[in-house]
Amino acid sequence: MVKRCSYFVLLLLVKQTVFSQTIDKVINASAVKRIEKTLSSDAMRGRKVFTPEIDKAADFIAAEFKKAGLQPVTGNSFLQEFAMLRNTPVSVTARVNGKTIDEKNITALTAQQEISINQGSGYKGIFVHATDTLNMLLSRLQRTGGNYLLMVDTVHRGSFERLKRGRSLFTPKGNIVLVLASEEAGEYSIQYKQIVSALPLKNVVGILPGKSKKDEYVIFSGHYDHLGTGKANAAGDTIYNGANDDAAGTTAVIMLANYFAKQKNNERTIIFAAFTGEESGGFGSNYFSQQFNPDQVMAMFNIEMIGTESKWGTNSAFITGYEKTDMGKILEKNLEGTNFKFYPDPYPDQQLFYRSDNATLARLGVPAHTISTSKMDSEKYYHTQEDEIETLDMNNMAAIIRAIAISSTSIIAGKDTPSRVTSESLKR
């Protein structure tokens, strides 16, 4: 019995060693440095949206996806192109239930220069109650492409004001008019005029089709945009290279694409996405989320700022919104026997779960979390010109990416399915 037990222990150790050697050949410090160095180079000029350099970065990522053997997201292209609309209201007049509505209490999500609606216009009326989640509802309605009039309970004033201040959205399929009010709309007449300008953007997306569960998706993502250039610092540097934020996350996505493409054993379809516009309001991930049925997305691993040690040191990272699903527990189970540890987000007051590209899909119920190591209470180079590759630890980055790959195996294999995010667990 002792000999037999020893044999199985030895066999397990051999398998673990072979697995480790296999993953190390693909995900290692040298391979990580090659990609990170390119994305955070001065030649990329900080990868700001609407610049030639961010297009250069997108082309580089697309080439890496192609080289890995992924399938393009559209036809022969890895570029998921869309337009961000910058809307400037010109005039608003409205009467609802016989009362004149102050224009500050009206906004619209529309690509049209002018809309005029009343109760006979075919708009579906919806009252957004105090217990509803406005952002979640908007995401769902925008997916339908229909026309809606939302009477929004005044408890949502904060979300409503943030929506108005944004003044930008990607090209909507329908029109949504929102009125901040305390009653449902019966008889109404609303005229809304604005100036609309379209600005082109592009995500970079590659697909690795699954085998037995190809209609179930697992997403690995990070944003590739950053702040561009600005006023020179004391050293005369004007470029916000964004090596950690978030060339590091994009590097991880490319590394994972290479690894899983070589494994060729994913039962679920894996989608690898590099988002644009995160620094400008999450426009890339917002548009991306509209292209998928959230019920088919089993998990999302969003990767943000993994280039520096976490507060616990090397071989560790944290998961935002850890308590909202059991995904973290699944990842921990898959990492048993390794020296890597995932922790719950230690900075809950900073609301990081809502501040990265996981948030849009999470609001639709997807177990979508961000993995990070950033010490948000003391990250020295966050949003500064000093966020350069020399400040990052390539060996630790490689270890984190390997841990993400290992921890996701049972989800990719279709053996584990994380619980969904409930509306009750989300802030309004």
Sequence and secondary structure as in RCSB ss.txt:
>XXXX:A:sequence
MVKRCSYFVLLLLVKQTVFSQTIDKVINASAVKRIEKTLSSDAMRGRKVFTPEIDKAADFIAAEFKKAGLQPVTG
NSFLQEFAMLRNTPVSVTARVNGKTIDEKNITALTAQQEISINQGSGYKGIFVHATDTLNMLLSRLQRTGGNYLL
MVDTVHRGSFERLKRGRSLFTPKGNIVLVLASEEAGEYSIQYKQIVSALPLKNVVGILPGKSKKDEYVIFSGHYD
HLGTGKANAAGDTIYNGANDDAAGTTAVIMLANYFAKQKNNERTIIFAAFTGEESGGFGSNYFSQQFNPDQVMAM
FNIEMIGTESKWGTNSAFITGYEKTDMGKILEKNLEGTNFKFYPDPYPDQQLFYRSDNATLARLGVPAHTISTSK
MDSEKYYHTQEDEIETLDMNNMAAIIRAIAISSTSIIAGKDTPSRVTSESLKR
>XXXX:A:secstr
 HHHHHHHHHHHHHHHHHHHHHHHHHS HHHHHHHHHHHTSGGGTT  TTSHHHHHHHHHHHHHHHHHT EESBT
TB EEEEEEEEEEEEEEEEEETTEE  GGGEEEE SSSEEEEETTS  EEEEE TTS HHHHHHHHHHHT  EEE
EE GGGHHHHHHHHHH EEE  SS EEEEE SS  SSEEEEEEEEEEEEEEEEEEEEE  STEEEEEEEEEEE  
  EE S  TT   EE  IIIIIHHHHHHHHHHHHHHHH   SEEEEEEEES TTTTSHHHHHHHTTS GGGEEEE
EEE   SS BTTBSSEEEETTGGGSSHHHHHHHHTTTSS EEEE S GGGTGGGSSTTHHHHTTT  EEEEE   
TTT TTTTSTT  GGGS HHHHHHHHHHHHHHTHHHHTTS       GGGS  
